[in-house]
Amino acid sequence: MSEESKKSAEKTANTQAANPNPSPASTPHEAGSQQVIGEGSAKLGNAPVGASGVPVSMQSPTAPASPAAPGTPTSATGSPSAEKAAEKASETPRDKTDIEKKDSATSEAKAQAAATSGVEMFTVTVDGLSVEVPKGTAVIEACFRAGADVPYFCYHPRLESVGACRMCVAAVELEQFGARRTAIMTTCNLQVQNGMVVKTGTPDVKKAQNGILEFLLANHPLDCPICDRGGECPLQNMTIAYGPPTSRFIEEKRHFPKAVPLSDFVILDRERCIQCMRCTRFTDEIAGDGQLDLLDRGAESKIAVFSDTKFTSNFSGNTIEICPVGALTSRTYRFAGRPWEIKSVDSICAECGNGCNIAVQHRMGEVVRINGRTNEDINEEWTCDRGKFGQYYINSDKRLSSPLIRREGRFVESTWEEAFGMIADRLSQIKAQYGAGSIAGIGSTRCTLEENYLLGRVMRGVIGTNHLDHQMSSYPLLPMQTTIAEIENFKTIVSVGMELQREQPIVYLRVYKAKRRKGANWIEVASLDSGVEAILRQVGAEAVLLLPHHLQASELERAFAFCQETGTKFNLLLPDANSWGAPTAGILPNALPGMRPFADGRADVERMWGVKLSDAPGKAAGDIFASAAKGEIKAIYVMGNDPAKEFADPSQARRGLESAAFVVVQDLFLSDTAQFADVVLPSSSFAEKDGTFVNIEGREQKIKQAIAPRGNSRPDWRILADLMARLGTPVPYFSARDIYREYRRASGA
């Protein structure tokens, strides 16, 4: 080589050492060197970032260090002190993300359930600790039980393992061809053997994990500062704990279109995707719609929906939660806050009767997202999109924030004191002039158990009327004969007259699980005809019948009688979050708290309330509106319901509301029913109060206040307690818990 060539080469090498990240102009992908991340986002270059979060180009340049011992983290400086610090940091237990904690708890629950069912147990030694695990357990789950920290991305305890990410490697010693052999193997798709020895921290294992992460990060955009997953990302956690401290990759990375909307709720960032296939397996194995799949091959592999389609799954939000990187993110949560800014409160979903356990997460007084919580008896850990994305009405500017009083045909804002005064005066006048039987109350399956109980006490105990109901259509109150979780154990499942996936989404997931994993026969029919009856007579007690509340009452009663005759389990699926809480609270014309007939519960209730209950028979909702249209009922008090829109015959409800002399409505919005009101009281959403919901299987679950009530709105129970005081019956209720305790005594529990 000539002297001039040597100098040129040295100059080039020095330039690269000083600036290992070439400028965008020097790369062949000039147009892609800056990426538009999404709506309202910044533009970032593609500079490789070290473990400290500082771009490599900003770190002090160093000479190439000699290879470290296998499993030893390399240092940016190469100094012994830095190496010791890195080694000490790697030995410090890391904080696991919520995803990992949930996965570990699920695998532990699976193991305990299998052990109690009498499955053969194997002994496995993990890092010197012996544990007993059920036969068929994945090695990674045995490691969890031993307390070992095995990194992973593609593994999920509710999905079939595919070994896609290769991150969960360990040194596994087992019997092979008549001899004990040790090999580096993935632990998610390997089942335990009796006497197996597993080592998760050997130098070879650490070296393999380090290399796998380096490959995964080679084309990762490293845009953590603007990624919604930042701060709760397993990839970040794993990189810090197991990855290289600096990136050796200085070439231009791959570029794909950023922030591609797959649906109204889900956004895909292909550059971040590591092809773990969690999302595709979820849509196939859990949701059953298979709408996401891995398309193309090699470097062009990508997660996508099929051409010219949208991601319309009713369970798409779950793919966001189980994605271990920021490839799938929420359009509603996008740039709404950071995990460390968000507070989370455990609660129950208010969108249907399944009673899914959720976490209401809020920031600065507004709900920013809703995530699923694990409850093996109900929703496992899943949510439907209605529950996950359909509850942002809580933040709506259209919410009522102050009481409204109708004056000269229009609503004007008033104070609570003025509103309560008007209600108390008018109800007292109507009662004095026309009797207590001229007043009626409508409760709600969306208000809590405590609030419905208190409405019953106001109507029966203070005003003295039994005209009280909550049902917007007529259906028999027949309890489910199985739990939600037990549905998946039946060999034959018949659903009648409903789109189960939309109306009862978590029940649908149990049914699909029974069909896919346990070989159940799922029959969907429009009505219970003779052909279905013949099948049910053959299988008898091994079948369950699922029916919606909106079938004709006579058909439901006939189906119930048929099930009693054949031994088939009868499950009536009610629609709302507190569908069983309203009747058990006593919001029925002919039943007291606990759904006790008057003859059984009257003495207890009179003693507790200190009143004499009326002997006059109560009217159901249809009769209330019909009587109001005739002028017999003068006042109607509606709490959390919208009969003008939701009653079986809305025109009948509107006629009754229009004819009533005085109408009070408690609601979040100025609903169709509120348009007929003389006084409208702003109430609080489920995220703004405490209380109890009773789901379709009769299970009581608590909701907890996450944020302050909107404006001057109040929880329904507090509105009713204040009204009782204005009506001359002050009772010191300080919380929903006080009301619940009284309800339990009044119901004879």
Stockholm file with secondary structure:
# STOCKHOLM 1.0

chainA/1-749         MSEESKKSAEKTANTQAANPNPSPASTPHEAGSQQVIGEGSAKLGNAPVGASGVPVSMQSPTAPASPAAPGTPTSATGSPSAEKAAEKASETPRDKTDIEKKDSATSEAKAQAAATSGVEMFTVTVDGLSVEVPKGTAVIEACFRAGADVPYFCYHPRLESVGACRMCVAAVELEQFGARRTAIMTTCNLQVQNGMVVKTGTPDVKKAQNGILEFLLANHPLDCPICDRGGECPLQNMTIAYGPPTSRFIEEKRHFPKAVPLSDFVILDRERCIQCMRCTRFTDEIAGDGQLDLLDRGAESKIAVFSDTKFTSNFSGNTIEICPVGALTSRTYRFAGRPWEIKSVDSICAECGNGCNIAVQHRMGEVVRINGRTNEDINEEWTCDRGKFGQYYINSDKRLSSPLIRREGRFVESTWEEAFGMIADRLSQIKAQYGAGSIAGIGSTRCTLEENYLLGRVMRGVIGTNHLDHQMSSYPLLPMQTTIAEIENFKTIVSVGMELQREQPIVYLRVYKAKRRKGANWIEVASLDSGVEAILRQVGAEAVLLLPHHLQASELERAFAFCQETGTKFNLLLPDANSWGAPTAGILPNALPGMRPFADGRADVERMWGVKLSDAPGKAAGDIFASAAKGEIKAIYVMGNDPAKEFADPSQARRGLESAAFVVVQDLFLSDTAQFADVVLPSSSFAEKDGTFVNIEGREQKIKQAIAPRGNSRPDWRILADLMARLGTPVPYFSARDIYREYRRASGA
#=GR chainA/1-749 SS CCHHHHHHHHHHHHHHHHCCSCCGGGSSCGGGSSEECSTTCCEECCCCBCTTSCBGGGSCCCCCCCCCCTTCCCCSSCCHHHHHHHHHHHHSCCCCCHHHHHHHHHHHHHHHHHHHTTCCEEEEEETTEEEEEETTCBHHHHHHHTTCCCCCSSCCTTSCCCCCSCTTEEEEEEEETTEEEEEEEESSSCBCCTTCEEESCCHHHHHHHHHHHHHHHHSCCCCGGGCTTTTSCHHHHHHHHHSCSSCCCCSCCCCCCSSEESSSSEEECGGGCCCCCHHHHIIIIISSCCCCEEESCGGGCEEECCTTCCCCCTTTHHHHHHCSSSSEEETTTTTSCCGGGCEEEEEECCSSTTCCEEEEEEETTEEEEEEECCBTTTTBTCCCHHHHHTTGGGGCTTSCCSCEEEETTEEEECCHHHHHHHHHHHHHHHHHHHCGGGEEEECCSSSCHHHHHHHHIIIIIIICCCCEECCSSCCCCCCCSSCTGGGGGCSEEEEESSCHHHHSHHHHHHHHHHHHHHCCEEEEESSCCHHHHHHHHHHGGGEEEEEETTSCHHHHHHHHHHHHHHCCEEEEECCSTTTTHHHHTTCBTTBBGGGBCHHHHHHHHHHHHTSCCCCSCCCCHHHHHHHHHHTSCCEEEEESCCHHHHSSSHHHHHHHHHHCSEEEEEESSCCTTGGGCSEEEEBCCGGGSCEEEECTTCCEEEECCCSCCSTTCBCHHHHHHHHHHHTTCCCCCCSHHHHHHHHHHHTTC
#=GC SS_cons         CCHHHHHHHHHHHHHHHHCCSCCGGGSSCGGGSSEECSTTCCEECCCCBCTTSCBGGGSCCCCCCCCCCTTCCCCSSCCHHHHHHHHHHHHSCCCCCHHHHHHHHHHHHHHHHHHHTTCCEEEEEETTEEEEEETTCBHHHHHHHTTCCCCCSSCCTTSCCCCCSCTTEEEEEEEETTEEEEEEEESSSCBCCTTCEEESCCHHHHHHHHHHHHHHHHSCCCCGGGCTTTTSCHHHHHHHHHSCSSCCCCSCCCCCCSSEESSSSEEECGGGCCCCCHHHHIIIIISSCCCCEEESCGGGCEEECCTTCCCCCTTTHHHHHHCSSSSEEETTTTTSCCGGGCEEEEEECCSSTTCCEEEEEEETTEEEEEEECCBTTTTBTCCCHHHHHTTGGGGCTTSCCSCEEEETTEEEECCHHHHHHHHHHHHHHHHHHHCGGGEEEECCSSSCHHHHHHHHIIIIIIICCCCEECCSSCCCCCCCSSCTGGGGGCSEEEEESSCHHHHSHHHHHHHHHHHHHHCCEEEEESSCCHHHHHHHHHHGGGEEEEEETTSCHHHHHHHHHHHHHHCCEEEEECCSTTTTHHHHTTCBTTBBGGGBCHHHHHHHHHHHHTSCCCCSCCCCHHHHHHHHHHTSCCEEEEESCCHHHHSSSHHHHHHHHHHCSEEEEEESSCCTTGGGCSEEEEBCCGGGSCEEEECTTCCEEEECCCSCCSTTCBCHHHHHHHHHHHTTCCCCCCSHHHHHHHHHHHTTC
//
